[in-house]
Amino acid sequence: MRLSTRNQLKGTIADVALGNVMAIVKVRLDGGDQVITSSITKDAAQELSLKTGQPATVFIKSTEVTIGVD
């Protein structure tokens, strides 16, 4: 699969929580303790057969990226 999305972060699925309609998927990024959380439809999570421990790639396409500092 080739995509135009440039922000591609590899990791491992840390948790999949299925709700009635939506699913919350947490992906621990490779090389650290950072976790990306994504809300997707329950149907999509089931169609992808998402499981804890499964390798995954997070694709981020956004019109706004915010940076904060202390």
Secondary structure, 3 states (H helix, E strand, C coil): CCCCCCEEEEEEEEEEEECCCEEEEEEEECCCCCEEEEEEEHHHHHHCCCCCCCEEEEEECCCCCCCCCC
